[in-house]
Amino acid sequence: ALPAIAAIEAGAHVFLEKPTAHTVLESRAILNAARAANRVVQVGLHRRIGPHHVEAMKFLRSGKVGKVGQVRLFVTGGGGKEEPTPNSP
């Protein structure tokens, strides 16, 4: 929590991976710091924003494989190469 709070207090917006902190109180401290500094804190969900995961979700939601009840994914290595995308203007 301390590095996130320090970044917020330095004026940065912060992207955190879940869990955001070790305790609920630490997470609330991050939230309070962000509100006080008018900064954005975004919480990521492991691997859900990677390009190949986004494309897989689009495919599953397209209906091309019928109704999907559950998908289980196991990553045993480093996964595919993530290609960063430029920030939107």
N, CA, C and O atoms as a GROMACS GRO file, in nm:
protein
  356
    1ALA      N    1   0.082  -0.120   0.000
    1ALA     CA    2   0.000   0.000   0.000
    1ALA      C    3   0.086   0.126   0.000
    1ALA      O    4   0.050   0.225  -0.063
    2LEU      N    5   0.197   0.122   0.069
    2LEU     CA    6   0.280   0.242   0.081
    2LEU      C    7   0.334   0.292  -0.053
    2LEU      O    8   0.332   0.412  -0.077
    3PRO      N    9   0.381   0.204  -0.143
    3PRO     CA   10   0.426   0.255  -0.273
    3PRO      C   11   0.312   0.319  -0.353
    3PRO      O   12   0.334   0.420  -0.420
    4ALA      N   13   0.193   0.261  -0.346
    4ALA     CA   14   0.078   0.318  -0.418
    4ALA      C   15   0.043   0.455  -0.361
    4ALA      O   16   0.019   0.549  -0.437
    5ILE      N   17   0.040   0.467  -0.230
    5ILE     CA   18   0.008   0.595  -0.166
    5ILE      C   19   0.116   0.699  -0.199
    5ILE      O   20   0.084   0.815  -0.225
    6ALA      N   21   0.242   0.658  -0.198
    6ALA     CA   22   0.350   0.751  -0.232
    6ALA      C   23   0.336   0.801  -0.376
    6ALA      O   24   0.357   0.919  -0.404
    7ALA      N   25   0.301   0.711  -0.467
    7ALA     CA   26   0.283   0.750  -0.607
    7ALA      C   27   0.166   0.847  -0.622
    7ALA      O   28   0.176   0.946  -0.695
    8ILE      N   29   0.057   0.819  -0.553
    8ILE     CA   30  -0.060   0.908  -0.556
    8ILE      C   31  -0.022   1.045  -0.501
    8ILE      O   32  -0.055   1.147  -0.561
    9GLU      N   33   0.046   1.047  -0.389
    9GLU     CA   34   0.085   1.175  -0.327
    9GLU      C   35   0.185   1.252  -0.414
    9GLU      O   36   0.196   1.374  -0.402
   10ALA      N   37   0.257   1.180  -0.500
   10ALA     CA   38   0.350   1.245  -0.592
   10ALA      C   39   0.279   1.295  -0.718
   10ALA      O   40   0.340   1.356  -0.805
   11GLY      N   41   0.147   1.269  -0.726
   11GLY     CA   42   0.068   1.320  -0.837
   11GLY      C   43   0.037   1.220  -0.947
   11GLY      O   44  -0.018   1.258  -1.050
   12ALA      N   45   0.072   1.094  -0.927
   12ALA     CA   46   0.050   0.993  -1.031
   12ALA      C   47  -0.086   0.927  -1.018
   12ALA      O   48  -0.139   0.912  -0.907
   13HIS      N   49  -0.143   0.889  -1.132
   13HIS     CA   50  -0.255   0.797  -1.133
   13HIS      C   51  -0.192   0.658  -1.116
   13HIS      O   52  -0.078   0.638  -1.156
   14VAL      N   53  -0.264   0.563  -1.056
   14VAL     CA   54  -0.203   0.435  -1.021
   14VAL      C   55  -0.287   0.319  -1.075
   14VAL      O   56  -0.409   0.318  -1.061
   15PHE      N   57  -0.219   0.222  -1.136
   15PHE     CA   58  -0.281   0.096  -1.178
   15PHE      C   59  -0.229  -0.012  -1.085
   15PHE      O   60  -0.108  -0.034  -1.077
   16LEU      N   61  -0.320  -0.079  -1.016
   16LEU     CA   62  -0.284  -0.186  -0.922
   16LEU      C   63  -0.340  -0.318  -0.970
   16LEU      O   64  -0.450  -0.324  -1.026
   17GLU      N   65  -0.266  -0.423  -0.949
   17GLU     CA   66  -0.315  -0.558  -0.974
   17GLU      C   67  -0.382  -0.605  -0.845
   17GLU      O   68  -0.339  -0.567  -0.736
   18LYS      N   69  -0.485  -0.688  -0.856
   18LYS     CA   70  -0.548  -0.739  -0.736
   18LYS      C   71  -0.457  -0.843  -0.670
   18LYS      O   72  -0.385  -0.911  -0.743
   19PRO      N   73  -0.456  -0.858  -0.543
   19PRO     CA   74  -0.524  -0.773  -0.447
   19PRO      C   75  -0.452  -0.638  -0.435
   19PRO      O   76  -0.331  -0.629  -0.454
   20THR      N   77  -0.526  -0.536  -0.403
   20THR     CA   78  -0.470  -0.401  -0.397
   20THR      C   79  -0.376  -0.383  -0.279
   20THR      O   80  -0.286  -0.298  -0.283
   21ALA      N   81  -0.395  -0.460  -0.174
   21ALA     CA   82  -0.312  -0.446  -0.053
   21ALA      C   83  -0.326  -0.574   0.030
   21ALA      O   84  -0.397  -0.667  -0.009
   22HIS      N   85  -0.258  -0.576   0.143
   22HIS     CA   86  -0.263  -0.694   0.230
   22HIS      C   87  -0.389  -0.697   0.317
   22HIS      O   88  -0.434  -0.805   0.356
   23THR      N   89  -0.446  -0.581   0.346
   23THR     CA   90  -0.565  -0.576   0.432
   23THR      C   91  -0.666  -0.478   0.374
   23THR      O   92  -0.633  -0.395   0.288
   24VAL      N   93  -0.788  -0.488   0.421
   24VAL     CA   94  -0.892  -0.394   0.381
   24VAL      C   95  -0.855  -0.252   0.424
   24VAL      O   96  -0.877  -0.157   0.350
   25LEU      N   97  -0.799  -0.238   0.542
   25LEU     CA   98  -0.759  -0.105   0.590
   25LEU      C   99  -0.654  -0.041   0.499
   25LEU      O  100  -0.660   0.079   0.473
   26GLU      N  101  -0.559  -0.121   0.451
   26GLU     CA  102  -0.459  -0.068   0.358
   26GLU      C  103  -0.524  -0.025   0.227
   26GLU      O  104  -0.490   0.079   0.171
   27SER      N  105  -0.618  -0.105   0.178
   27SER     CA  106  -0.689  -0.069   0.055
   27SER      C  107  -0.768   0.059   0.073
   27SER      O  108  -0.772   0.144  -0.016
   28ARG      N  109  -0.830   0.074   0.188
   28ARG     CA  110  -0.904   0.198   0.216
   28ARG      C  111  -0.810   0.318   0.223
   28ARG      O  112  -0.847   0.428   0.182
   29ALA      N  113  -0.690   0.298   0.276
   29ALA     CA  114  -0.591   0.406   0.282
   29ALA      C  115  -0.552   0.450   0.141
   29ALA      O  116  -0.535   0.570   0.115
   30ILE      N  117  -0.538   0.355   0.049
   30ILE     CA  118  -0.509   0.388  -0.091
   30ILE      C  119  -0.625   0.469  -0.149
   30ILE      O  120  -0.603   0.571  -0.214
   31LEU      N  121  -0.746   0.423  -0.126
   31LEU     CA  122  -0.865   0.493  -0.175
   31LEU      C  123  -0.873   0.634  -0.118
   31LEU      O  124  -0.900   0.730  -0.192
   32ASN      N  125  -0.851   0.649   0.010
   32ASN     CA  126  -0.857   0.781   0.073
   32ASN      C  127  -0.750   0.874   0.016
   32ASN      O  128  -0.776   0.992  -0.007
   33ALA      N  129  -0.630   0.821  -0.007
   33ALA     CA  130  -0.522   0.903  -0.065
   33ALA      C  131  -0.560   0.947  -0.206
   33ALA      O  132  -0.536   1.062  -0.243
   34ALA      N  133  -0.619   0.856  -0.284
   34ALA     CA  134  -0.658   0.890  -0.421
   34ALA      C  135  -0.767   0.997  -0.421
   34ALA      O  136  -0.762   1.091  -0.501
   35ARG      N  137  -0.863   0.984  -0.333
   35ARG     CA  138  -0.969   1.086  -0.326
   35ARG      C  139  -0.914   1.221  -0.283
   35ARG      O  140  -0.951   1.324  -0.339
   36ALA      N  141  -0.825   1.221  -0.184
   36ALA     CA  142  -0.768   1.347  -0.135
   36ALA      C  143  -0.684   1.416  -0.241
   36ALA      O  144  -0.679   1.539  -0.246
   37ALA      N  145  -0.617   1.338  -0.326
   37ALA     CA  146  -0.529   1.395  -0.428
   37ALA      C  147  -0.598   1.407  -0.565
   37ALA      O  148  -0.537   1.453  -0.662
   38ASN      N  149  -0.726   1.367  -0.571
   38ASN     CA  150  -0.800   1.369  -0.698
   38ASN      C  151  -0.726   1.291  -0.807
   38ASN      O  152  -0.710   1.338  -0.919
   39ARG      N  153  -0.681   1.172  -0.771
   39ARG     CA  154  -0.609   1.083  -0.862
   39ARG      C  155  -0.694   0.960  -0.891
   39ARG      O  156  -0.782   0.926  -0.812
   40VAL      N  157  -0.668   0.895  -1.002
   40VAL     CA  158  -0.740   0.774  -1.041
   40VAL      C  159  -0.659   0.653  -0.999
   40VAL      O  160  -0.538   0.646  -1.022
   41VAL      N  161  -0.726   0.557  -0.937
   41VAL     CA  162  -0.666   0.427  -0.907
   41VAL      C  163  -0.748   0.324  -0.982
   41VAL      O  164  -0.870   0.314  -0.962
   42GLN      N  165  -0.683   0.248  -1.067
   42GLN     CA  166  -0.751   0.143  -1.142
   42GLN      C  167  -0.698   0.009  -1.095
   42GLN      O  168  -0.578  -0.007  -1.072
   43VAL      N  169  -0.788  -0.088  -1.079
   43VAL     CA  170  -0.749  -0.220  -1.032
   43VAL      C  171  -0.763  -0.319  -1.147
   43VAL      O  172  -0.870  -0.330  -1.208
   44GLY      N  173  -0.654  -0.389  -1.176
   44GLY     CA  174  -0.656  -0.488  -1.283
   44GLY      C  175  -0.691  -0.626  -1.230
   44GLY      O  176  -0.671  -0.656  -1.112
   45LEU      N  177  -0.743  -0.707  -1.317
   45LEU     CA  178  -0.775  -0.845  -1.285
   45LEU      C  179  -0.682  -0.933  -1.368
   45LEU      O  180  -0.687  -0.929  -1.490
   46HIS      N  181  -0.602  -1.009  -1.304
   46HIS     CA  182  -0.493  -1.086  -1.364
   46HIS      C  183  -0.525  -1.134  -1.505
   46HIS      O  184  -0.616  -1.213  -1.527
   47ARG      N  185  -0.448  -1.085  -1.599
   47ARG     CA  186  -0.450  -1.128  -1.739
   47ARG      C  187  -0.579  -1.097  -1.814
   47ARG      O  188  -0.594  -1.145  -1.927
   48ARG      N  189  -0.670  -1.023  -1.759
   48ARG     CA  190  -0.795  -0.997  -1.830
   48ARG      C  191  -0.785  -0.884  -1.932
   48ARG      O  192  -0.876  -0.866  -2.013
   49ILE      N  193  -0.676  -0.808  -1.928
   49ILE     CA  194  -0.665  -0.698  -2.023
   49ILE      C  195  -0.560  -0.724  -2.131
   49ILE      O  196  -0.540  -0.640  -2.218
   50GLY      N  197  -0.494  -0.838  -2.126
   50GLY     CA  198  -0.397  -0.872  -2.231
   50GLY      C  199  -0.468  -0.889  -2.364
   50GLY      O  200  -0.581  -0.939  -2.367
   51PRO      N  201  -0.405  -0.849  -2.474
   51PRO     CA  202  -0.471  -0.854  -2.605
   51PRO      C  203  -0.524  -0.991  -2.643
   51PRO      O  204  -0.635  -1.001  -2.697
   52HIS      N  205  -0.448  -1.098  -2.616
   52HIS     CA  206  -0.498  -1.230  -2.656
   52HIS      C  207  -0.614  -1.275  -2.568
   52HIS      O  208  -0.698  -1.353  -2.613
   53HIS      N  209  -0.621  -1.229  -2.445
   53HIS     CA  210  -0.735  -1.262  -2.359
   53HIS      C  211  -0.859  -1.184  -2.403
   53HIS      O  212  -0.970  -1.238  -2.402
   54VAL      N  213  -0.840  -1.059  -2.440
   54VAL     CA  214  -0.952  -0.978  -2.489
   54VAL      C  215  -1.009  -1.041  -2.616
   54VAL      O  216  -1.131  -1.051  -2.630
   55GLU      N  217  -0.923  -1.083  -2.708
   55GLU     CA  218  -0.969  -1.146  -2.831
   55GLU      C  219  -1.040  -1.278  -2.803
   55GLU      O  220  -1.140  -1.309  -2.867
   56ALA      N  221  -0.990  -1.355  -2.707
   56ALA     CA  222  -1.056  -1.481  -2.672
   56ALA      C  223  -1.196  -1.455  -2.618
   56ALA      O  224  -1.290  -1.528  -2.652
   57MET      N  225  -1.212  -1.353  -2.536
   57MET     CA  226  -1.345  -1.320  -2.484
   57MET      C  227  -1.439  -1.276  -2.595
   57MET      O  228  -1.556  -1.313  -2.596
   58LYS      N  229  -1.388  -1.197  -2.690
   58LYS     CA  230  -1.471  -1.156  -2.804
   58LYS      C  231  -1.519  -1.279  -2.881
   58LYS      O  232  -1.635  -1.288  -2.919
   59PHE      N  233  -1.427  -1.373  -2.903
   59PHE     CA  234  -1.462  -1.495  -2.975
   59PHE      C  235  -1.569  -1.575  -2.900
   59PHE      O  236  -1.667  -1.619  -2.959
   60LEU      N  237  -1.550  -1.593  -2.770
   60LEU     CA  238  -1.647  -1.669  -2.692
   60LEU      C  239  -1.783  -1.602  -2.690
   60LEU      O  240  -1.886  -1.669  -2.697
   61ARG      N  241  -1.784  -1.470  -2.681
   61ARG     CA  242  -1.911  -1.395  -2.677
   61ARG      C  243  -1.977  -1.386  -2.814
   61ARG      O  244  -2.095  -1.353  -2.823
   62SER      N  245  -1.903  -1.415  -2.920
   62SER     CA  246  -1.959  -1.407  -3.056
   62SER      C  247  -2.062  -1.516  -3.082
   62SER      O  248  -2.144  -1.503  -3.173
   63GLY      N  249  -2.060  -1.622  -3.004
   63GLY     CA  250  -2.154  -1.732  -3.023
   63GLY      C  251  -2.108  -1.836  -3.122
   63GLY      O  252  -2.181  -1.931  -3.149
   64LYS      N  253  -1.989  -1.822  -3.177
   64LYS     CA  254  -1.939  -1.915  -3.278
   64LYS      C  255  -1.919  -2.056  -3.224
   64LYS      O  256  -1.915  -2.151  -3.302
   65VAL      N  257  -1.906  -2.071  -3.094
   65VAL     CA  258  -1.888  -2.204  -3.035
   65VAL      C  259  -2.010  -2.245  -2.954
   65VAL      O  260  -2.003  -2.340  -2.875
   66GLY      N  261  -2.120  -2.174  -2.972
   66GLY     CA  262  -2.241  -2.205  -2.896
   66GLY      C  263  -2.239  -2.139  -2.759
   66GLY      O  264  -2.156  -2.052  -2.731
   67LYS      N  265  -2.331  -2.182  -2.676
   67LYS     CA  266  -2.340  -2.125  -2.542
   67LYS      C  267  -2.228  -2.183  -2.455
   67LYS      O  268  -2.214  -2.305  -2.444
   68VAL      N  269  -2.150  -2.096  -2.395
   68VAL     CA  270  -2.038  -2.138  -2.311
   68VAL      C  271  -2.078  -2.124  -2.165
   68VAL      O  272  -2.118  -2.016  -2.122
   69GLY      N  273  -2.069  -2.232  -2.091
   69GLY     CA  274  -2.105  -2.229  -1.951
   69GLY      C  275  -1.989  -2.194  -1.859
   69GLY      O  276  -2.008  -2.130  -1.756
   70GLN      N  277  -1.870  -2.237  -1.897
   70GLN     CA  278  -1.754  -2.211  -1.812
   70GLN      C  279  -1.628  -2.226  -1.896
   70GLN      O  280  -1.620  -2.311  -1.985
   71VAL      N  281  -1.531  -2.142  -1.865
   71VAL     CA  282  -1.398  -2.153  -1.926
   71VAL      C  283  -1.297  -2.156  -1.813
   71VAL      O  284  -1.302  -2.071  -1.724
   72ARG      N  285  -1.207  -2.252  -1.817
   72ARG     CA  286  -1.100  -2.258  -1.718
   72ARG      C  287  -0.969  -2.244  -1.792
   72ARG      O  288  -0.948  -2.306  -1.896
   73LEU      N  289  -0.882  -2.162  -1.739
   73LEU     CA  290  -0.754  -2.135  -1.803
   73LEU      C  291  -0.642  -2.154  -1.702
   73LEU      O  292  -0.649  -2.106  -1.589
   74PHE      N  293  -0.541  -2.226  -1.743
   74PHE     CA  294  -0.425  -2.246  -1.658
   74PHE      C  295  -0.302  -2.196  -1.732
   74PHE      O  296  -0.280  -2.234  -1.847
   75VAL      N  297  -0.225  -2.112  -1.669
   75VAL     CA  298  -0.101  -2.062  -1.728
   75VAL      C  299   0.013  -2.126  -1.653
   75VAL      O  300   0.031  -2.102  -1.533
   76THR      N  301   0.090  -2.207  -1.722
   76THR     CA  302   0.200  -2.278  -1.656
   76THR      C  303   0.336  -2.219  -1.688
   76THR      O  304   0.437  -2.259  -1.630
   77GLY      N  305   0.338  -2.125  -1.778
   77GLY     CA  306   0.465  -2.062  -1.816
   77GLY      C  307   0.445  -1.912  -1.821
   77GLY      O  308   0.354  -1.858  -1.759
   78GLY      N  309   0.530  -1.848  -1.894
   78GLY     CA  310   0.523  -1.703  -1.906
   78GLY      C  311   0.411  -1.654  -1.994
   78GLY      O  312   0.384  -1.534  -1.999
   79GLY      N  313   0.343  -1.743  -2.065
   79GLY     CA  314   0.236  -1.701  -2.154
   79GLY      C  315   0.293  -1.644  -2.282
   79GLY      O  316   0.414  -1.648  -2.306
   80GLY      N  317   0.206  -1.591  -2.363
   80GLY     CA  318   0.247  -1.532  -2.490
   80GLY      C  319   0.309  -1.395  -2.469
   80GLY      O  320   0.300  -1.336  -2.362
   81LYS      N  321   0.371  -1.346  -2.574
   81LYS     CA  322   0.433  -1.214  -2.567
   81LYS      C  323   0.324  -1.108  -2.574
   81LYS      O  324   0.246  -1.104  -2.669
   82GLU      N  325   0.320  -1.023  -2.474
   82GLU     CA  326   0.224  -0.913  -2.472
   82GLU      C  327   0.281  -0.798  -2.553
   82GLU      O  328   0.395  -0.756  -2.531
   83GLU      N  329   0.204  -0.747  -2.645
   83GLU     CA  330   0.245  -0.632  -2.723
   83GLU      C  331   0.176  -0.509  -2.667
   83GLU      O  332   0.053  -0.499  -2.674
   84PRO      N  333   0.251  -0.415  -2.611
   84PRO     CA  334   0.186  -0.295  -2.557
   84PRO      C  335   0.119  -0.215  -2.666
   84PRO      O  336   0.167  -0.208  -2.780
   85THR      N  337   0.008  -0.155  -2.632
   85THR     CA  338  -0.062  -0.069  -2.727
   85THR      C  339  -0.045   0.076  -2.683
   85THR      O  340  -0.037   0.103  -2.564
   86PRO      N  341  -0.040   0.168  -2.778
   86PRO     CA  342  -0.022   0.308  -2.741
   86PRO      C  343  -0.143   0.361  -2.665
   86PRO      O  344  -0.255   0.315  -2.684
   87ASN      N  345  -0.118   0.458  -2.580
   87ASN     CA  346  -0.227   0.522  -2.507
   87ASN      C  347  -0.316   0.598  -2.603
   87ASN      O  348  -0.268   0.652  -2.703
   88SER      N  349  -0.443   0.603  -2.574
   88SER     CA  350  -0.536   0.681  -2.655
   88SER      C  351  -0.514   0.829  -2.627
   88SER      O  352  -0.480   0.867  -2.516
   89PRO      N  353  -0.534   0.912  -2.729
   89PRO     CA  354  -0.516   1.057  -2.705
   89PRO      C  355  -0.621   1.113  -2.613
   89PRO      O  356  -0.620   1.233  -2.583
   0.00000   0.00000   0.00000
